[in-house]
C-alpha cells in the first residue's frame, strides 16, 4: 500500500514525462468520422491536464494549492474515521446534462439520463449490486463516499428545469479539445461550476470514452464529457453500464488513475496498491505487479470493462471530501440552489389505484394526455426502481417490486407530483 504522498509540486514540474498518456488517447479532429468501436477504455483526462499545464503556467500553482489543502485535510485524524453513516454531511450535487447530438440515436432520452444518475448514486454510495465481487483482500477498504447527485431542478436564471439541455449540432464527433463545451463551437455552454456538475453526452471520435477536468481549471470547461452510448443501456459494447461517468466524475472529484499514470506510479491515495499500469478487460485476480498482492483492477479509476469495476476506497473517498471542506476547491457546491426550484411547481391532479397494489398500479391524470408525462417509481431512500414499468397509457407494472412502500413521480417539465403507494 502507498503510505507516502509525493510532492505535488515536484510531480507537476515533471508532468510531461510522469503523466504521459497512451498513444490511443491522442486528440481527435473536431470533424473526425463517426466511430463507435471502443476496443479499450480510453480516457483523455490526463492529456487534457497536460495541455492545460502547458497553456497556463498558473494551472500548476492552483493544482499544488489544491493538493496542499488536501494534505492538510487528510492530516486530521478525525477526518479519516468517517463514513456516510457516522453523521458526516452528505454533499448532494445538482447535475446538468448537456445532450449534444448530431443524429437521433445520439439524442439520449430522459429515461437513460436518469438511469445514469442512478448508477452514479449507487456507485458512489457503495450500493451497486456488484460490490460483493470485491476480493476479500480489498473488502475492508471498499467504501461509500459522501457525494450524491441529483438532476438540477433550477436553472442559472432561477427557472424550472428537468436538468437536461438538448443541443442539436452539425459536428459529427468531438475530441478532447473542449469544443463540446461551447455553443459557438457546436456544443453547449457550461452552467456555473459553483452550482452544478456539468456532464456532456456526445459522440466522441477515435475510440474516446470520456474525459474530465480536475479541480482548478477554467470555469467555462469545468465538468465531465462522456460518449453518449456509454450510458446504461447504450450501445458501447463492454462500456454501457454507466461506469464511464463514474470514472470521469471521480477525476472531477480529484481522483487520479489508480496506476498514477506512470510505471508503478502514485495516485496520491494511501489504501490503493501500487500497480504497474492500467488494466483492461476483466483481469483474473490476483494480477501481481510492483510487488503488490494483486492489482486493484476492480477500482473505478482503472481501465477495466464496466462489469468489472465496482469499488472506491476509503482513501479515495476522503480525498473527495477534502474538496468540500473549508477552503476546498469545490466547497461552494455545498450551498448550491440548483436543486431548489424558485417557485412551487404545479401539482398534477392525479389519482392512483388500487393502493396497495400487487401487479398493476393504475393512474388517472386529469386534464392532459397521460403520454405527456414521465412516470418513475422510487423507494423511500430515493433509489429509482427500474423494474417498475410504465406502459404510457396509465398502467405501471409493479409485480417485480419487493413488498414495501414506494412513491411514484409524475412530471412533464413544468408540473410534478409525488404520491406514495404500497406494493403488497
Steps between C-alpha positions, in 0.01 A plus 500: 500500500618852431579683823677814380375798298738619232539871482230618261716795402787276396256274324353785303845620410562177312147462370604445140675173579311384807148549366557379142189337356480196277517565124132408469407815690622754247254777412245434230432764236173679558350364179644148518288215364237350725654210687319265737773243554636507855781240509617621841409760757650824371489792743664827394493668842877503549562613143263792558676580827840502330367739236369731770835497678676592177256779415469655847803516733271591791312169459782312675494745789124462541531122497778511758279719722220243469741219586633694800145553628430129445808401699398728787153348500629143498743580783207543738441153652132566573441565132626155406266312733188562301225339297164604364330358809701670775334839478725650236301733278415358160572738215222500240618647172252637243582364155426645158537258211571657161383256232681618186384290206551483126268207431182380666686203647732740687207687659509305827144479640406632842452151641862405420628828643314425822638146497852643473438711811373187676822314414712790627313500828523125543872492421589795723281367785640145477150379423590348164378142466845370401694637800501149648744403224779696670775252596531431872845660497341838426157459658616688808591816309205503258301805601197715440563866437318807630406626155156464340355636178163635393383649173466875536150638551600866475695652212755785537224757438283357776249330272380142510704233321504122471880508517557426131606740222459369146703648215495371144839549336647475152816352649517128428738422786696689763849459641661596830548859380197619704302623195196312637499746792441809284178588322689694232708192422211263453456403866324635809628762743574387854277601787677663800738246650446626856137390475501203263691199376493530121487170312514504121374196309609503136663296229876478554748404230802265495359259756489752787257407773535822696710753684467737793656818634675485835415772755678829440441530127301761311136544594385491137633146454438355847321167494491156343460381139376149422427306185123509455480122457679429831189575706309204647337310217719669236665331206869527601583133544655423842464867596124549520423465871565866580844449659669741257318782681600350837865495391494853359312651794769340717754712311278808540518429874882495483566127472790388279524181301580223743839423340605865535554543124856372534664160538420401860385860548323679785130596499536696829280247688645295785266199490527418128783266402776613270458333162707499184251643252135501401292184472253438221229241454423285805829383658511188713585588860769511625708661228819584689714794390736743676538250788134548603259225604288553193403799286180672612370467145141511623544861615297755306820688419656215300421427133308172525164421341195650669393163638838451668536828693298539817679681785651816642722487809472690827811694403348605170184605681697714745685662212162599352384633837793740513354690204194594706680594822574861591724638227436201273483548126134396479381632836244737345300209358376431854288817486375457144132572441503306173277229643246747640233643273441872541127454490275216607440272209140439411353182642365251252136407577541126523359195671628143509342165582496238638713598796641263623574348159633156417544492121384820328468855633245703300540877454236759428647836396231761452498757223799388291610198300677240710765455231628854566634403842816325613415235758759353737493303825739541795550332834495705819878556480461668161635211291320461167335159460568412138302177524179706517390564140255759367312409181424859396126448541439533871631164624814436704615140527611447862493120526881482510532740793574355844224555754522839668431873471592703194419830339418576142623817327301655218647797311489674163767769549271762657270288715602237749350298780597212724258255658572208728369150441547154644601185315339197664 
